[in-house]
Amino acid sequence: MKRDTEERGRTPESVMRQYEATVRPASLACVRPSAANAEVTVNGSEALDWKVEQVWTALRERGLLRFPG
């Protein structure tokens, strides 16, 4: 909301309309069901740097990092 209103000059109402019309339905149909098959999922309840560390750790454990993290 903040990015779209401040940086893109949109109204809060237009952001919410787009979210309800396209973003949320796409997430419910495609993103959320695929989470059941994911090896790593990151939710929005923790600090961003903790989320990033979770992903780095998972990649390291799987031998998928090509550079030091």
C-alpha positions, 0 to 999 in steps of 0.5 A: 500500500505504502509503495503504491500510494507514495511512489506510484501515486495511486489511491488506497482505494485503487490499490485495494481494488487491484488486490481484491480483483487480481492479487488475492485470487491469484495467490489463493489459486496458485501460490498458497496451494503450491506451499504444500510442496515447498521445502522452505516457506517463509511467512510475513510474521518475522523480521525480514533479515530473519526470513533471509537467514532462513532461506540462506540456511536452507540453501546451504543445507541443500548444497545449493549456494554457489557463493559464500553467504 
